[in-house]
């Protein structure tokens, strides 16, 4: 039966999923009018797992559901999502945030609000492939342990919910509510049947109940379609200009900068080009580590190209770069679309999306470890530094340090997640670090760190010792080199059959005074 009629009484509609099945479109109509649609790898006969669509907003309404291509559909409904076995799956990361069910991509609107860290994220709650973009939502007291809640934003007739940002209206300029929690998002038109023919626009939603629920602004959009793909609004307060700034991706490698006094009305002030980058702008102030503690602004794109500059009211409402664009992340497009937190004062924290495949799983991809950002001036050039937030150390449940001299070192590993640090003299011979199937090559004489076909420097300048920090989890490793000035992600399933951490000299010279620290990590759940 290709038509399914139901009066909604429960909170969730159960969606049977088999990723080997063909993609199907479900249309939900009321009185002959389309009110919602979604795509999923539906399989009512041999499902591999079940996802759950929150239909609470349709409660009491009689809906008619149809399927394209034609298929027999028969949905069931429940009031609670079963949690038995969730987060315990074979390929579930231990120390990285993942959604319980479904596809995850860009972090959206990370904000410290009313004492809680709020993480929103691009989420397909119905399938472990991209689509049906909603804003997932998770809460944390410490940036490490996250509790996933109901989605904050769902697709509507203006479009599906693409990326954006969040801010607290601490100055009460919007008139929405004292201290309202405001989200800015792209309504991505023409990405669903309901929004067919629409263009992408910038919209807002707000919460007056502490971030538990969000209502979309009745006069959306706040920024109409400009050109191209225009999307991913990033909002921030700028002390230097005494106004709010909103960065927006336009098209190609071009971004726009808007100003606002009330968080509702925006005026375009500037176009900014970021060669080699696109999407998901991030804009934030940060102080340098040196004695002068200069306050600079960073403008970054999704691929971690970034400009360092300043705002000066005497020179207009413009971002003035101090240097040409630099790259922070090395390697493949694995770490992407990083966003800094709002509401954290002078502390700069950010999270990235990590594109890491979990085979035959109910979820896909993970978020990176939250990192703290600083700015370093080296040889007259500004460089970003990021290192895992101090709170991450709460996951350490065992630590040991070894001083290695000789041609090789070996130590068995019996757990699944580790925080590893390797420090070596700069005149060390070429050597290799290997464990769980990962192989990292260090060539001090060439200032080179390498794995697979990825290369990165060991340092941007003179250093006392080589230092490398590796956070290893089920789906891959995050690697911080030269105290976080250099970063890369090695995405590959850990082979836990290779349970030995080894350090081997790759030349006739032996290693000398190499320090290896191994921290065993417990899971975040």
N, C-alpha and C positions, 0 to 999 in steps of 0.2 A: 504494500500500500504506500504510494508516494505522497499521500497527504495525511498529516497527523494533527488532530484537533485536541486541544487541551485547555482547561481552565486552570491557571497557575495557582497552586496552593502551597507549594514548598519553596525552599530557598534556592536549591540547585537543580539544574537539569543535568543528568548523567550522560556523558559523551563517550561512546565506545571507540577507542582509537587503535589502529594498526598502521604503523608508518609504511608498511608495504602495500597498503590499499591505495586506490586512486583518490586524489583530492576531490572533495565534494563541497558544494555550496548549499547551506541551509538558509532558507528565507523564512522569516517569522512575520506574519501578517495579522492585522486586526481590522475587521470590517473591510477586507479587501485592500488595505493600505499597508505597505511595507513599513515595519517599525524597527527591524534589526536583521542583520544577516552575518553569517560567519562561514569560514572555510576550515575544513578539517579532513584528516585521513580517516573518515568514518568506516567502521566495519562492525556491523551488528551481529555477524555470525562467528567471527574468530578474532575478537579484540585482544590486543596484547596488554592494554591497560585502559583505565578510565580517567577522563578529565571531567571537570565540573564547571558549568556556566552558571554564574550567579544571576538568577532571574527574579530576585526579590522585588526589583522595581516594576515587574509586570504582574505582581501578585493580585489575584482577583480578576484578571483580565483573560478573556477567551482568545486564544491565539490559534492560527492555522499554520502549520509548518510544512514546507515542501522541500524537495531535494533535487539538485541538478548536478550530474546527470541523474536521470530517474532511478530511484532505488527504494526498496521497502524500508521505511523508517518506523521505529517504535521506541520512543524515548521513555526513560523512567526518571523519577524525581526523588530527591532526598533532602533532609533538613541539615545534614552535617556531612562533611567530607571525611571519609575513613582515613585514619592516620596510621594504622598498623603497618609497620614496615617502611613507612616514609622516612627518608633521609638515611636509610640503612642499606640502600641499594649497592650493588657491587662497585660501580664506578662513581659513587657520590664522593666529592671532595670532603676532606675532614676540616680544613681550616679556612676555607673560602666560602663566601655566601653563594648559595644557589636557591632558585625557586623550588618549591616542593614539587610542582608539576609544570611542565611547559617550557617554551623557549624564552630565553632572557637575552636582551642586548643592552644598549646604552643606559648608564646610570642617569637618572633624571632628578633634578631638584633636591640634592642632598642638603639637609638643613638641620641645625641644632635649634629646636623649638620647644620651649616650655620644659627644658631639662631632658628632652629625649632627642636622640639622633634619628632623623627620618630619612630613609633611603627609598626613593621611587625609582622605577626602572621600566624600560620597554619590556613588555611581557605579552606573550601569547599563552593565556591560561588553558587553551584547549588542545594544544598540539606541540610537539617538540620541533616544529619547523617555524620559520618566521611567518607572521601574519596576524590578523585580528588585533592589531596593536592597542593595548590598554596600558595604563600606568599601574604596575604592581607597586606594592607598598610594604615596607618592613621597618621595624622599630628596634632601637638598641639603647642600652644604658652606657655602653662602653666601647662602641664601634666594632666590637669583635663578635659578640653573641647577638644574633638577630632573630626577631620574631616576625614572621610573615603574617600580614593581616589581609583584609579584603582589598581588592584593587581600588585605587583612588579615582581613576578616570576611565570611562568606557567610550567606545566609538559612538558617534551620533551622525545625524544627517549632514553635518559639516565636514566629517571625515574621521579617520581613525586617529588615535592619540599618539603623535610622534613626540620627539624629545623636547626638553625644555628645562626650566629651573624653578626655584622656589625662594621666597623671602618672607620675613615677618615684617608687617607694617608697623614698626616700632614708633614711627613718627605720626601715625594716625592721619596720613594724608589722603588715603583712598576714599574715606567715608563709608567703607564697607562695614567695619566693626573695629573696636579698639583692639589693636594687636592682632588683626586678622592674619592668617597664614595664607599667602597668595602663591598660586602656581601659575606659571606661564608655559604654554605648550603650543605645538603646531597641530592644528586640525588639518590632517593630510587628506584633502579631498581627492575623490576619484580612486580611492584605495578600497572601496567597498561598494556594493550595489546601492546602498542607502545614500552614499555621497557621490554617486556617479555624475560626472560633468563638473564637479566643484573644483576650485583651485585651493592650493595650500594657503592658509592664513594663520595669524598668530592670535591666540585666545588666552583667556585667564579663567581660573577657578579659585575659589576661596573657602576657607574653613573658619567657622566661628565657634567650634566645639573642641578646640585643642588639637586639630589635625585628625580627628576620628572620621570625619566625612567632609566631602568637598562639593560645593554647588558651582556650576558653571555660570559665569557672569552673563547676565541677561542681554547685555549690549555687545556681545562678541560679534566680530573679531575686534581686538583693540589695535591691531595692525593688519590692514587688508593685504591681499596679494600684491607683491611688488614686481617680481620677475623670477623666472627660472624656478628652482626648487625651494626658494626661500623658506628656511625652517630653523628649528633648534634655538629658541630665544634664551639668552643668558642675562639675568637681571642682577645688578649689584649697585650698592650705594657708593658714590664717589665724593669723598670729603673735599678734595681739591676743587671740584666744580660745584659743590653743594647741591647735587641733584642725583637722581638715579640714572644709571646707564644701562642700556639693553643692547647686547651684541647679537647679531643675527646673521646666519649663513644665507648668502644670496644665490650664487651659482658659480661654477668653475672654482677658482681659488679666491673669490671675492666675498667679503663680509661687509655688513653695514653696522654703524653705531648710532643709536638713538638716545635722546635725553628725555627725562620726564620729571615733573615736580610732584605728581600725584599718583604714580603707579598705574594710571589708566590711559592717559593721553601721551603719545610719543611723537617726537620730532626727529627726523633723520638729520644727523650732523656730519657724517663722514662715511666714506668707503675705504676699506682696508684690504689690501691684497696680502695673502699668505702663500707664497709659492710652494707648490708641492703638497698642499693640504686642502681639505674641504670638510664641511659639516661641523656640527657640535662645537661652537666656539666656547672657550672658557676665558674669563676675564677676572683678575683679582689683584689686589695689592699685596706686596710682600717686602720685608726688609732684608737687606744684605747682612751677611754674617760678620762682615768686618767691623772694625771699631766705629765707623761713621754711622752704621745702622741706617743707610739710605733707604728711603721708601720708594720702591719702584712698582710699576704695574706690568703684569704679564698678560699677553694676549696669545692664546694657543688654539690650535685646531685639533680635529679628531685624531690625526696621525702624529700628534706631539711635536709638530713644528711650532715654534713660539717666537714672539717678539718681546723684547724688554723695552719699556719706555716710561713715559710720564704724562700726566695731565697738568696743564697750566692755564688757569682762567684768563690770564692776560693774552694767551695765544688762541683763545676760543675753545669751543667744546670739542677738542680734538685729541686723539691719542698720538703722541709724538715719539716714535721709536728712537732708542739710543743706539741701536745696532741692527744689522740685517738679521733675517730669520735664522734660527738654529734648530737642530734636531735634538730631542731628548732620548727617545726610545730607539734602540737598534734592533734590526732583525725584521722578521716577517710581520704582517698585519695580524698580530696576536693580541697585543694590548692596544685598546682603541677607545676613543670617545671619553677620556677621563674628564671628570668634573670636580671642581672644588666645592667644599661645603660652605653654605651661608650660615651666619649666626654664631661663628666660632671666635669672634673677636680678632686678636692679632695672630691667632693660631691658624695656619693654613693647612687644611687637610683635604685630600682628594682621593677618589676611587676611580678605577677604570673598568671597562668591560673586557674580559678575557675570552677570546674566541677559541674555545677548547671543546673538542667533540667527546661526548660520552656515549659510546656505542650501545645501541638497543636500550636506551634509558628513557625514563619518563620526563627527564629534564634535559636541557642543552645549554652549555656555556656557564660561566661563573663570573663573579666580580673579583677584582684584584684585592689584595690586602690594602686596607686604608693606609695611606702614607702621609707623612708630614713634609711640607714643602719649605725650602729655604732658597736663598739666592747667594751665589758665591761670585766674587770678582777675581778672575784669574787672568793675569797679563793684560789688564785693561778690558777684558770681555766678561760679560755676565753669563753665568751658567746656573741652571736649575739643579737643585739637589733634592732627592726624595728618599726617605727611609721609612720603613714600617713604623707606625705609631707606637709609642712606648707601651700602650695598653696590650699590644700583641704578645708581649712577654708573659702575660698571665697564662698562656697556653703551654709554657715550658714546664715539663714534669720530670725532667732529668737532664743533667748537663755533665759533660766531661771534656777535658782539654788534653791534647797530646802534642808534644814537641817532637817533630819528625826529623830525623837525620838518616841518610842512607838512600838506597835506590828505590825503595818501595815501602808503603804502609798499607795495612789492611785492617778493617774493623767490621764485624757483622752488624747489620741493621735488622731489627726485629719488629719495628712498628711501621706505620704507613706515612707519617708526616714528620719532617725534620726542619730545623732551622740550623743551617751549617755555616760556619765562618772559617775561611782559610786565609792566613796571613803569611807572606813569604818575602824574603829579601829581594830587592830589585835585581840583583845579579844572579838569581837562581837559574839553573838550567831549564830548558823547556820541559814541562811536565803535564801530566793528565790527571784529571779528577773523574772518577767513574763510580756509578751506583745506580741500581734500578734500571739499567739499560741506557742511562745518560752518559755521555762522554764529552767532557769539556777540556779543551787544550789551552794551555797558558804558555805564551812565548814572550818572556820578559825582554829579550834582546830586540824584539820587533814591536814591543808595546801592543801586544795582540792577545785577545781572548776570542776563542772560536768554538763553535759546535755546529754540526751538520754543515750547511753552506752559509752560516751567519758568522760575521766577524764584528768585533767591537774593540775599541782601545781599552787598555788597562788603566790609562790615566790621561788627563789633558795637560799635565805638567809634571814637575819633579815631585816625587813622593818618597817618604821614608821607607815604606814597605808596600808591596802589592797586597790589596785586601779585596776579598770577594765574599759576598754573603748570598747564600742560596736557600730559598724557602721551597721545599719539595713537598708536593701534594700528589693526589691520585692522577690528575690530568696534566700535570706539568710542573715546571719550576719557575719561580720569579727570581731574578738574579740582579743584585745590586753591587756594582763595582766602584772602586775608588770612593768608598763611603757615600754611595748613592748618587754620584755625579754622572754615572753611566748605568743604563738600565736595559734589560732585555728579558723576554719571556720565552723559555723553551717549552713549546707545547707538544707533549707526547705522553701517552699512557705509561705510567710507571710499571716496569716489569718486576714485580715483587719476588719473582723466582731468582733474580740476581741480587741477593741480599748482602752484598759486601760493598762497603765504602772503601775505595782504593785510591792511593796516591802513588803515581809512578813517574820516575824520571824518564824522559824520552831521549836522553843523551848519555854519553859515557860518564858525565859528571853526576855526582850524587847530590841529593837534596840536603840542605843544611838549615837548621833552625826554622823549619816551617811549622807554624802553629795551626792546629786543627781543633776547632771547638764544635761539638755536636750537642745540640739541644733536641731532645725528643719532645714532640708536641702532642697534646691531647686535642680531641675534636671540639668544635664549637657547639655541638649538640649532645 
